[in-house]
Amino acid sequence: MSMVFSSDLIEAIRNARSCLVLTGAGVSAESGLQTFRGMEGLWDDFDPMKLATPEAFACEPKKVWEWYQWRREKLPLVQPNPGHRAIAQMEKYFQNFLLVTQNIDGLHQRAGSTKMVELHGNLNRNKCSRCGIMIETLPVSDEVPPRCQCGGRIRPDVVWFGEMLPEAVLRQAWRAAESADLFFSVGTSSVVQPAASLGLVARNNGAFLIEVNLEKTELSGLFDQVFLGKGGQIMPLILEEIIKAKAGS
């Protein structure tokens, strides 16, 4: 596909020392993972919005645990797409770089991203719902879900509706937004807070904003350049432009 890069964007890339990339469910969807609000199959009769809460886990821990186990079993069946891989390569070309993802599937890590934070946790990790300790290896148990040594039930290390985002992670994302010269929003609807505010923070501090999404969002008007289409097609082209711009700077 052909894309038109504005002269302002090329100049911004050439001069940028700090880059922040925010990604959402659209990036994972291109790898074949269903978005959270589009779960199908075994769980058609359940509302994901009602399963992903502390209250649901307290009332029906077995059902919630099995739902997450079902989702985990899907992960090895999908692979990072070219969008994931391009973003992973981007971190090499900026003095300061941070990927902030709202996704919990670990595909960015599998693509090679290392300079990143996960706003909503990771589906592959577990922690104790009582003491909060991370559980590296699940204990052998007939109980579902298994229990921590403290007696608390083990749960996925993801942020549920009604829970606060990890403070240290959010602080790191905010600092990166405040110092970013370039801000990319890729595959996200820009409606979920507080991630949706990162672009506003970056803009208020003088960053050049680029949006990559299948369709326009509520915040598209705030971006300096908007590319409509698949991140897996657009991000590799942006990476090429970054490589050229940095080689000539």
Contacts in CASP RR format, 6 or more apart in sequence:
PFRMAT RR
TARGET T0000
AUTHOR 0000-0000-0000
METHOD contacts of the structure
MODEL  1
MSMVFSSDLIEAIRNARSCLVLTGAGVSAESGLQTFRGMEGLWDDFDPMK
LATPEAFACEPKKVWEWYQWRREKLPLVQPNPGHRAIAQMEKYFQNFLLV
TQNIDGLHQRAGSTKMVELHGNLNRNKCSRCGIMIETLPVSDEVPPRCQC
GGRIRPDVVWFGEMLPEAVLRQAWRAAESADLFFSVGTSSVVQPAASLGL
VARNNGAFLIEVNLEKTELSGLFDQVFLGKGGQIMPLILEEIIKAKAGS
1 233 0 8 1.000
1 234 0 8 1.000
1 237 0 8 1.000
3 227 0 8 1.000
3 234 0 8 1.000
3 237 0 8 1.000
5 225 0 8 1.000
5 241 0 8 1.000
6 224 0 8 1.000
6 225 0 8 1.000
8 208 0 8 1.000
8 224 0 8 1.000
8 225 0 8 1.000
9 208 0 8 1.000
9 210 0 8 1.000
9 224 0 8 1.000
9 225 0 8 1.000
9 241 0 8 1.000
10 241 0 8 1.000
10 245 0 8 1.000
12 181 0 8 1.000
12 182 0 8 1.000
12 208 0 8 1.000
12 224 0 8 1.000
13 182 0 8 1.000
13 241 0 8 1.000
13 242 0 8 1.000
13 245 0 8 1.000
13 246 0 8 1.000
14 245 0 8 1.000
14 246 0 8 1.000
14 248 0 8 1.000
14 249 0 8 1.000
15 181 0 8 1.000
15 249 0 8 1.000
16 94 0 8 1.000
16 181 0 8 1.000
16 182 0 8 1.000
16 208 0 8 1.000
17 94 0 8 1.000
17 95 0 8 1.000
17 96 0 8 1.000
17 181 0 8 1.000
18 94 0 8 1.000
18 95 0 8 1.000
18 96 0 8 1.000
18 97 0 8 1.000
18 176 0 8 1.000
18 179 0 8 1.000
18 180 0 8 1.000
18 181 0 8 1.000
18 182 0 8 1.000
19 90 0 8 1.000
19 93 0 8 1.000
19 94 0 8 1.000
19 96 0 8 1.000
19 97 0 8 1.000
19 98 0 8 1.000
19 180 0 8 1.000
19 181 0 8 1.000
19 182 0 8 1.000
19 183 0 8 1.000
19 184 0 8 1.000
20 97 0 8 1.000
20 98 0 8 1.000
20 100 0 8 1.000
20 173 0 8 1.000
20 176 0 8 1.000
20 177 0 8 1.000
20 180 0 8 1.000
20 182 0 8 1.000
20 183 0 8 1.000
20 184 0 8 1.000
20 198 0 8 1.000
20 202 0 8 1.000
20 207 0 8 1.000
21 87 0 8 1.000
21 90 0 8 1.000
21 97 0 8 1.000
21 98 0 8 1.000
21 99 0 8 1.000
21 100 0 8 1.000
21 183 0 8 1.000
21 184 0 8 1.000
21 186 0 8 1.000
22 100 0 8 1.000
22 101 0 8 1.000
22 102 0 8 1.000
22 183 0 8 1.000
22 184 0 8 1.000
22 185 0 8 1.000
22 186 0 8 1.000
22 188 0 8 1.000
22 195 0 8 1.000
22 198 0 8 1.000
22 199 0 8 1.000
23 87 0 8 1.000
23 99 0 8 1.000
23 100 0 8 1.000
23 101 0 8 1.000
23 102 0 8 1.000
23 103 0 8 1.000
23 108 0 8 1.000
23 186 0 8 1.000
23 187 0 8 1.000
23 188 0 8 1.000
24 101 0 8 1.000
24 102 0 8 1.000
24 103 0 8 1.000
24 186 0 8 1.000
24 187 0 8 1.000
24 188 0 8 1.000
25 35 0 8 1.000
25 36 0 8 1.000
25 102 0 8 1.000
25 103 0 8 1.000
25 187 0 8 1.000
25 188 0 8 1.000
26 35 0 8 1.000
26 187 0 8 1.000
26 188 0 8 1.000
26 213 0 8 1.000
26 214 0 8 1.000
27 81 0 8 1.000
27 83 0 8 1.000
27 84 0 8 1.000
27 101 0 8 1.000
27 103 0 8 1.000
27 107 0 8 1.000
27 186 0 8 1.000
27 187 0 8 1.000
27 231 0 8 1.000
27 232 0 8 1.000
28 35 0 8 1.000
28 103 0 8 1.000
28 105 0 8 1.000
28 107 0 8 1.000
29 35 0 8 1.000
30 81 0 8 1.000
30 83 0 8 1.000
30 230 0 8 1.000
30 231 0 8 1.000
30 232 0 8 1.000
31 78 0 8 1.000
31 79 0 8 1.000
31 80 0 8 1.000
31 81 0 8 1.000
31 84 0 8 1.000
31 107 0 8 1.000
32 78 0 8 1.000
33 74 0 8 1.000
33 75 0 8 1.000
33 78 0 8 1.000
33 105 0 8 1.000
33 107 0 8 1.000
34 40 0 8 1.000
36 48 0 8 1.000
36 52 0 8 1.000
37 48 0 8 1.000
37 49 0 8 1.000
38 48 0 8 1.000
39 48 0 8 1.000
42 70 0 8 1.000
43 51 0 8 1.000
43 67 0 8 1.000
43 70 0 8 1.000
46 63 0 8 1.000
46 67 0 8 1.000
48 67 0 8 1.000
49 161 0 8 1.000
50 56 0 8 1.000
51 63 0 8 1.000
51 64 0 8 1.000
51 67 0 8 1.000
52 64 0 8 1.000
52 158 0 8 1.000
52 160 0 8 1.000
52 161 0 8 1.000
53 160 0 8 1.000
53 161 0 8 1.000
53 162 0 8 1.000
54 160 0 8 1.000
54 162 0 8 1.000
54 163 0 8 1.000
56 63 0 8 1.000
56 64 0 8 1.000
57 64 0 8 1.000
57 65 0 8 1.000
57 129 0 8 1.000
57 153 0 8 1.000
57 155 0 8 1.000
57 160 0 8 1.000
61 144 0 8 1.000
61 145 0 8 1.000
61 153 0 8 1.000
61 155 0 8 1.000
62 144 0 8 1.000
62 145 0 8 1.000
64 155 0 8 1.000
65 144 0 8 1.000
65 145 0 8 1.000
65 155 0 8 1.000
65 156 0 8 1.000
66 144 0 8 1.000
68 123 0 8 1.000
68 156 0 8 1.000
68 158 0 8 1.000
71 123 0 8 1.000
72 123 0 8 1.000
72 124 0 8 1.000
75 105 0 8 1.000
75 106 0 8 1.000
75 123 0 8 1.000
75 124 0 8 1.000
78 105 0 8 1.000
78 107 0 8 1.000
79 107 0 8 1.000
79 110 0 8 1.000
80 107 0 8 1.000
80 108 0 8 1.000
80 110 0 8 1.000
80 111 0 8 1.000
80 112 0 8 1.000
81 107 0 8 1.000
81 232 0 8 1.000
82 231 0 8 1.000
82 232 0 8 1.000
82 233 0 8 1.000
82 235 0 8 1.000
82 236 0 8 1.000
83 111 0 8 1.000
83 186 0 8 1.000
83 231 0 8 1.000
83 232 0 8 1.000
83 235 0 8 1.000
83 236 0 8 1.000
84 107 0 8 1.000
84 108 0 8 1.000
84 110 0 8 1.000
84 111 0 8 1.000
84 113 0 8 1.000
85 111 0 8 1.000
85 112 0 8 1.000
85 236 0 8 1.000
86 232 0 8 1.000
86 235 0 8 1.000
86 236 0 8 1.000
86 238 0 8 1.000
86 239 0 8 1.000
87 99 0 8 1.000
87 108 0 8 1.000
87 111 0 8 1.000
87 113 0 8 1.000
87 186 0 8 1.000
87 235 0 8 1.000
88 108 0 8 1.000
88 111 0 8 1.000
88 112 0 8 1.000
88 113 0 8 1.000
88 114 0 8 1.000
89 239 0 8 1.000
90 97 0 8 1.000
90 239 0 8 1.000
90 242 0 8 1.000
91 97 0 8 1.000
91 99 0 8 1.000
91 113 0 8 1.000
91 114 0 8 1.000
91 115 0 8 1.000
93 242 0 8 1.000
93 243 0 8 1.000
93 246 0 8 1.000
94 182 0 8 1.000
96 176 0 8 1.000
96 179 0 8 1.000
97 115 0 8 1.000
98 115 0 8 1.000
98 116 0 8 1.000
98 117 0 8 1.000
98 172 0 8 1.000
98 173 0 8 1.000
98 176 0 8 1.000
99 108 0 8 1.000
99 113 0 8 1.000
99 115 0 8 1.000
99 116 0 8 1.000
99 117 0 8 1.000
100 116 0 8 1.000
100 117 0 8 1.000
100 119 0 8 1.000
100 173 0 8 1.000
100 176 0 8 1.000
100 195 0 8 1.000
100 198 0 8 1.000
101 108 0 8 1.000
101 116 0 8 1.000
101 117 0 8 1.000
101 118 0 8 1.000
101 119 0 8 1.000
102 119 0 8 1.000
102 120 0 8 1.000
102 188 0 8 1.000
102 192 0 8 1.000
102 195 0 8 1.000
103 118 0 8 1.000
103 120 0 8 1.000
104 118 0 8 1.000
104 120 0 8 1.000
104 121 0 8 1.000
104 122 0 8 1.000
104 123 0 8 1.000
104 158 0 8 1.000
105 123 0 8 1.000
106 118 0 8 1.000
106 122 0 8 1.000
106 123 0 8 1.000
106 124 0 8 1.000
108 116 0 8 1.000
109 116 0 8 1.000
117 169 0 8 1.000
117 172 0 8 1.000
117 173 0 8 1.000
118 169 0 8 1.000
119 159 0 8 1.000
119 165 0 8 1.000
119 166 0 8 1.000
119 169 0 8 1.000
119 170 0 8 1.000
119 173 0 8 1.000
119 195 0 8 1.000
120 158 0 8 1.000
120 159 0 8 1.000
120 165 0 8 1.000
121 157 0 8 1.000
121 158 0 8 1.000
121 159 0 8 1.000
121 166 0 8 1.000
122 157 0 8 1.000
122 158 0 8 1.000
123 156 0 8 1.000
123 158 0 8 1.000
125 134 0 8 1.000
125 156 0 8 1.000
125 157 0 8 1.000
126 134 0 8 1.000
126 135 0 8 1.000
126 138 0 8 1.000
126 154 0 8 1.000
126 155 0 8 1.000
126 156 0 8 1.000
126 157 0 8 1.000
127 133 0 8 1.000
127 134 0 8 1.000
127 135 0 8 1.000
127 154 0 8 1.000
127 155 0 8 1.000
127 156 0 8 1.000
127 157 0 8 1.000
128 135 0 8 1.000
128 148 0 8 1.000
128 150 0 8 1.000
128 151 0 8 1.000
128 152 0 8 1.000
128 153 0 8 1.000
128 154 0 8 1.000
128 155 0 8 1.000
129 152 0 8 1.000
129 153 0 8 1.000
129 154 0 8 1.000
129 155 0 8 1.000
130 148 0 8 1.000
130 150 0 8 1.000
130 151 0 8 1.000
130 152 0 8 1.000
130 153 0 8 1.000
131 148 0 8 1.000
131 150 0 8 1.000
131 152 0 8 1.000
133 148 0 8 1.000
133 150 0 8 1.000
134 157 0 8 1.000
135 148 0 8 1.000
135 154 0 8 1.000
138 146 0 8 1.000
138 154 0 8 1.000
139 146 0 8 1.000
139 147 0 8 1.000
139 154 0 8 1.000
140 146 0 8 1.000
141 147 0 8 1.000
145 153 0 8 1.000
145 154 0 8 1.000
145 155 0 8 1.000
146 153 0 8 1.000
146 154 0 8 1.000
147 153 0 8 1.000
147 154 0 8 1.000
148 154 0 8 1.000
159 165 0 8 1.000
159 166 0 8 1.000
165 194 0 8 1.000
170 194 0 8 1.000
173 195 0 8 1.000
173 198 0 8 1.000
174 198 0 8 1.000
174 201 0 8 1.000
177 183 0 8 1.000
177 198 0 8 1.000
177 199 0 8 1.000
177 201 0 8 1.000
177 202 0 8 1.000
177 205 0 8 1.000
177 207 0 8 1.000
178 201 0 8 1.000
178 202 0 8 1.000
178 205 0 8 1.000
179 205 0 8 1.000
180 202 0 8 1.000
180 205 0 8 1.000
180 207 0 8 1.000
181 206 0 8 1.000
181 207 0 8 1.000
181 208 0 8 1.000
182 207 0 8 1.000
182 208 0 8 1.000
182 210 0 8 1.000
183 198 0 8 1.000
183 199 0 8 1.000
183 202 0 8 1.000
183 203 0 8 1.000
183 207 0 8 1.000
183 208 0 8 1.000
183 209 0 8 1.000
183 210 0 8 1.000
184 210 0 8 1.000
184 211 0 8 1.000
184 212 0 8 1.000
184 238 0 8 1.000
185 199 0 8 1.000
185 209 0 8 1.000
185 210 0 8 1.000
185 211 0 8 1.000
185 212 0 8 1.000
185 213 0 8 1.000
185 219 0 8 1.000
185 223 0 8 1.000
186 212 0 8 1.000
186 213 0 8 1.000
186 231 0 8 1.000
186 235 0 8 1.000
187 212 0 8 1.000
187 213 0 8 1.000
187 214 0 8 1.000
187 231 0 8 1.000
188 195 0 8 1.000
188 196 0 8 1.000
188 213 0 8 1.000
188 217 0 8 1.000
189 213 0 8 1.000
189 217 0 8 1.000
189 218 0 8 1.000
190 196 0 8 1.000
190 211 0 8 1.000
190 217 0 8 1.000
190 218 0 8 1.000
190 219 0 8 1.000
190 220 0 8 1.000
191 217 0 8 1.000
191 218 0 8 1.000
196 219 0 8 1.000
199 207 0 8 1.000
199 209 0 8 1.000
199 219 0 8 1.000
199 222 0 8 1.000
200 219 0 8 1.000
200 222 0 8 1.000
202 209 0 8 1.000
203 209 0 8 1.000
203 222 0 8 1.000
208 224 0 8 1.000
208 225 0 8 1.000
209 222 0 8 1.000
209 223 0 8 1.000
209 224 0 8 1.000
209 225 0 8 1.000
210 223 0 8 1.000
210 224 0 8 1.000
210 225 0 8 1.000
210 226 0 8 1.000
210 227 0 8 1.000
210 238 0 8 1.000
211 217 0 8 1.000
211 219 0 8 1.000
211 220 0 8 1.000
211 223 0 8 1.000
211 225 0 8 1.000
211 226 0 8 1.000
211 227 0 8 1.000
212 227 0 8 1.000
212 229 0 8 1.000
212 231 0 8 1.000
212 234 0 8 1.000
212 235 0 8 1.000
212 238 0 8 1.000
213 220 0 8 1.000
213 226 0 8 1.000
213 227 0 8 1.000
213 228 0 8 1.000
213 229 0 8 1.000
214 228 0 8 1.000
214 229 0 8 1.000
214 230 0 8 1.000
215 228 0 8 1.000
216 226 0 8 1.000
216 228 0 8 1.000
220 226 0 8 1.000
227 234 0 8 1.000
227 238 0 8 1.000
END
